[in-house]
Structures are given as C-alpha cells and as structure tokens.
Amino acid sequence: MRRRQRAIRPDQWTHPGLLRASKEARLTGMGLWGIADDEGRLEIRPDLIAGALYPGDPTMTSDVIETHLLELDEAGFVTLYQSGGRGWMELSSPLVTQRPRPSTAPPPPDMEHSGTFVAVGGAREREEREREERASAWAAWEAEQERGRVPARPLLMDAPPIGCPEHPNGRFADCGPCGTARRRHDRWLAERRYSEQVERYEAAADDDEPF
C-alpha cells in the first residue's frame, strides 16, 4: 500500500521545540516527522532511526541520535517514555494526514516520563558524567594555575631613583637634577602601569574568545 502524504503546517517550522534545539538535532527532529506514525509515535531504535534519516552517513551513530533525541525531549519537541519494557517517543506536533490510522504504539503515560534514561540507552547519564568530568578537570587546572603563579614584581623595585646621584632618595631643598630624576621616575612608572593595563585587557579579550 502506498504511503499517504503528510502536510507540514507553516507554524510547524517555527515550533518552539525545534527552535530551542541545535541545528543538528533540529534536522533529526524534522526527519522524525516523516518516519513516525500518523499520531507521531515511534519506537526508540537509534540505529534504525540513523539509517532511515541519514543513510550512508557513518558520522550519524546511535550515540549521536540518542543525544539528538534527548535534546529534542528537553526542548519539548518530543516526549520520550517507556512502555512494556521498550522505549517510545511521541512528537508534540505530528504532521497532518488525511484519514490518519490509529497508532499501534502505546501512548505516553500521564505521569512524568521517568523512563527516559533507559529509553535512550543511558545517553543522559553519559552527558551528565562528561559534564562533571569537564568541570572537575577545569577546577583542577585553575587550582594548579593558582599554585604555580608567581607574585608580580613591584614596579618600584625596578623604577629609576627619585633623586640625582648625589641625592638618590631625593631631598626637600631645591635641586635641579633631583627634579629631572623625579620626573623621569614618574614617567617610567606611568608607562609601565599603562603597559600592564594593556596586557590585562588583551588577556581578558583573549579569554572571551570561544574555544
């Protein structure tokens, strides 16, 4: 029997669940419109979904599809649930079909779908574990940087003397060479402080760049 055509309503392209997802997960979500049944339900078989939506693409593994499904579930585009020991999904906005056939898949339970973890093979647990590992590694790196950071050398230790060779520490009485030395000393400090400010600004700008 020839498969009946389905229509996409204009508002479905701007479904919030699609817009909140990444571009990659969004493409998978749009593909689910075509392979789910008339009520928008489908068994969660990541390997079969990958083959149906991305034939011949070795980069679209079961793990990638699982990640997309989790993202679409969190965005509100699909509902992931368990029934009869198997994982299922239901699209929140299935396509319109003339004379739709009743779904043979079990409907999602009324309660919060607590079986999501098992339904997608533990992908959510893997994501949480990877986030924790990245956070732990970052905290360890920051702690190491703090331990190995040498205090900055005070500028005054390298600054020119504030007085002339006869009065290296300056004097209250008028002394032309001392005045010249003091101006040189102040100018040197101002230039060094400006250079440090520029370095800190550039370092902060580099930190803002995405990895």
C-alpha positions in Angstrom: 0.0 0.0 0.0 1.3 3.4 -1.0 2.1 5.7 2.0 -0.2 8.6 2.3 1.2 12.1 2.0 1.6 14.3 5.1 1.3 18.1 5.2 3.5 20.5 7.1 1.7 23.5 8.5 3.5 26.8 8.3 3.6 27.1 12.1 5.4 23.8 12.5 8.6 25.2 11.0 8.7 27.6 14.0 7.7 25.1 16.6 9.4 26.2 19.9 10.8 22.7 20.4 12.6 22.9 17.1 13.9 26.5 17.6 15.3 25.7 21.0 17.3 22.7 19.6 20.7 22.8 17.9 20.8 22.8 14.1 21.9 19.1 14.1 19.1 18.0 16.5 16.6 20.2 14.5 17.3 18.2 11.3 16.8 15.0 13.1 13.5 16.3 14.6 12.2 17.2 11.1 13.2 13.8 9.9 11.1 12.2 12.7 8.0 13.8 11.1 8.4 11.5 8.2 9.1 8.2 10.0 6.7 8.4 13.0 3.2 7.0 12.7 0.2 9.1 12.0 -0.1 10.0 15.7 3.5 11.0 15.9 4.7 7.9 17.8 7.8 5.8 17.1 9.8 3.2 18.9 13.2 4.4 20.0 15.6 2.4 17.9 18.6 4.8 17.4 20.3 2.5 14.9 17.2 2.3 12.7 16.5 6.0 13.0 20.0 6.8 12.0 19.7 4.5 8.9 16.3 5.9 8.0 17.2 9.6 8.3 20.9 9.6 7.4 21.5 6.6 5.1 25.2 6.1 4.3 26.4 8.7 6.8 28.9 7.0 9.2 29.1 10.0 11.4 25.4 9.6 12.4 25.9 6.9 15.0 23.4 5.6 17.6 25.1 7.7 20.2 24.6 10.9 18.1 20.9 10.1 17.5 20.4 9.4 21.3 21.9 12.8 22.0 19.6 14.5 19.5 16.6 12.7 21.0 17.5 13.9 24.5 17.9 17.4 23.3 14.6 17.3 21.4 12.9 15.9 24.5 14.3 18.7 26.7 13.3 21.3 24.1 9.7 20.0 24.1 9.6 18.7 20.5 9.2 15.0 21.5 8.2 13.1 24.6 10.4 10.1 25.5 8.8 7.4 27.6 8.8 3.7 28.4 6.0 1.2 28.0 6.2 -2.6 28.2 10.0 -2.5 28.8 10.6 -0.7 25.5 11.4 2.9 24.7 9.0 5.1 22.7 8.6 8.7 21.6 5.7 10.9 20.7 6.0 14.1 18.7 4.3 17.1 20.3 3.2 18.3 16.8 2.9 15.5 14.3 2.2 16.2 10.7 -1.4 16.3 9.3 -2.5 13.2 7.4 -5.8 12.7 5.6 -7.7 9.8 7.2 -5.0 9.0 9.8 -4.6 5.5 11.0 -4.8 4.9 14.8 -1.4 4.3 16.3 -0.4 0.8 17.4 2.3 2.2 19.7 1.4 2.7 23.4 0.6 6.3 24.4 2.8 8.1 26.8 1.8 7.8 30.5 0.0 10.6 32.2 2.8 10.9 34.7 6.2 12.5 34.1 8.1 10.2 31.7 10.6 8.8 34.2 11.9 6.1 31.9 13.9 8.5 29.6 17.3 7.3 31.0 16.7 3.7 30.0 14.8 4.6 26.8 17.8 6.1 25.1 20.5 3.7 26.4 21.8 5.9 29.2 22.8 8.8 27.0 21.6 11.4 29.6 23.8 9.7 32.2 26.8 9.8 29.9 26.2 13.5 29.2 26.0 14.3 32.9 29.1 12.3 33.6 31.0 14.0 30.9 30.0 17.5 32.2 31.1 16.6 35.6 34.5 15.3 34.3 35.0 18.5 32.3 34.1 20.7 35.4 36.5 18.7 37.6 39.3 18.9 35.1 38.8 22.7 34.8 38.7 23.2 38.5 42.0 21.1 38.8 43.6 23.2 36.1 42.6 26.5 37.8 43.9 25.3 41.2 47.2 24.3 39.5 47.5 27.7 37.9 46.9 29.4 41.2 49.6 27.3 42.9 52.2 28.0 40.2 51.5 31.7 39.9 54.5 33.8 40.9 53.6 37.2 42.6 54.2 40.2 40.3 57.4 42.0 41.0 56.7 45.5 42.5 57.3 48.2 39.9 59.2 50.4 42.4 61.9 47.8 42.6 62.9 48.5 39.0 62.0 52.1 38.8 64.7 54.8 38.3 65.7 56.6 41.5 63.7 59.6 42.5 66.8 61.8 43.0 70.0 62.7 41.4 73.2 60.6 42.0 74.1 62.9 44.9 70.6 62.6 46.4 69.3 59.2 45.3 66.4 59.3 47.8 65.5 62.9 46.9 65.7 66.0 49.1 63.4 68.8 50.2 65.8 71.6 49.2 65.8 72.7 45.5 68.0 70.6 43.3 67.6 70.8 39.5 69.0 67.3 38.8 66.7 65.8 41.5 63.7 67.4 39.8 64.7 65.9 36.5 65.2 62.5 38.1 61.8 62.6 39.8 60.1 63.4 36.5 61.9 60.5 34.8 60.9 58.3 37.7 57.2 59.3 37.5 57.1 58.9 33.7 58.7 55.4 33.9 56.0 54.3 36.4 53.2 55.7 34.3 54.4 54.0 31.2 54.8 50.6 33.0 51.4 50.8 34.6 49.9 51.6 31.2 51.6 48.6 29.6 50.3 46.3 32.4 46.8 47.6 31.8 47.1 46.9 28.1 48.3 43.4 28.8 45.5 42.7 31.2 42.9 44.0 28.7 44.3 41.9 25.9 44.4 38.8 28.1 40.8 39.3 29.1 39.8 39.8 25.5 41.5 36.5 24.5 39.7 34.7 27.3 36.3 35.9 25.9 37.0 34.1 22.6 35.2 30.8 22.2 37.2 27.6 22.5 
